[in-house]
Amino acid sequence: MTIGGVLSALLVGLIIGALGRLVVPGRQPIGCLLTVLLGIVGSVAGLAIANAAGVGWWPLVLLCQIGVAAVGVALVATGLRRSRRPGPPGGWR
């Protein structure tokens, strides 16, 4: 893969990840790097799902990619919220 391919994958991942974050309601406790990674994964997985379903029209492929990225953002944000939950007041005694 060339440097141009890597840069374009990062750019597409950033855009798809940002759109995926916009679709999910509320505030997500994830950073920019995780957004890009989820966008890249969503882009590749959404393209694979669209190809398997026989979708060739690019707006539907884009919607599929954004949907997969949004699901990824929602799952990761939920997992991060649960792991950052404070313990009981006063601690265990």
C-alpha positions in Angstrom: 0.0 0.0 0.0 1.3 3.4 -0.9 1.5 6.4 1.4 -1.3 8.0 -0.6 -3.5 4.9 0.1 -2.7 5.1 3.8 -3.5 8.8 3.9 -6.8 8.3 2.0 -7.8 5.5 4.3 -7.1 7.7 7.4 -9.1 10.5 5.8 -12.1 8.3 4.9 -11.9 6.7 8.4 -12.0 10.1 10.0 -15.0 11.2 8.0 -16.9 7.9 8.4 -16.1 7.8 12.1 -17.2 11.4 12.6 -20.4 10.7 10.8 -20.9 7.6 12.9 -20.4 9.7 16.1 -23.0 12.2 14.9 -25.6 9.5 14.4 -25.2 8.2 18.0 -27.1 10.4 20.5 -25.4 11.8 23.5 -21.8 12.4 24.4 -19.3 9.6 23.7 -16.2 9.4 25.9 -13.9 8.4 23.0 -11.0 10.4 21.5 -10.1 11.3 17.9 -7.8 8.3 17.3 -10.4 5.8 18.4 -12.9 7.7 16.2 -10.6 7.2 13.2 -10.0 3.6 14.0 -13.8 2.9 14.3 -14.3 4.8 11.1 -11.8 2.7 9.2 -13.3 -0.5 10.6 -16.8 0.7 9.8 -15.8 1.7 6.3 -14.2 -1.7 5.5 -17.0 -3.7 7.2 -19.8 -1.6 5.7 -18.3 -2.1 2.3 -18.0 -5.8 2.8 -21.6 -6.0 4.0 -22.9 -3.9 1.1 -20.9 -6.0 -1.4 -22.3 -9.2 0.1 -25.8 -7.8 -0.2 -25.2 -6.9 -3.8 -25.5 -3.1 -3.2 -23.7 -1.2 -5.9 -25.2 2.3 -5.6 -22.6 4.4 -3.7 -25.1 6.3 -1.4 -26.4 3.1 0.0 -22.8 1.8 0.5 -22.0 5.0 2.3 -25.1 4.7 4.6 -24.1 1.1 5.3 -20.5 2.2 6.3 -21.9 5.0 8.5 -24.3 2.6 10.1 -21.6 0.1 11.0 -19.4 2.9 12.3 -22.2 4.2 14.4 -22.8 0.7 15.9 -19.1 0.5 16.7 -19.1 3.9 18.3 -22.2 3.1 20.4 -20.7 -0.3 21.6 -17.3 1.2 22.5 -18.8 4.3 24.2 -21.1 2.0 26.3 -18.1 -0.2 27.2 -16.0 2.8 28.2 -18.8 4.3 30.3 -19.3 1.0 32.2 -15.5 0.7 32.9 -15.3 4.3 34.2 -18.2 4.0 36.6 -17.3 4.9 40.2 -17.5 2.4 43.0 -19.9 2.6 45.9 -19.6 5.6 48.2 -17.3 5.0 51.1 -15.8 1.9 49.5 -16.3 -1.7 50.5 -16.2 -2.4 54.3 
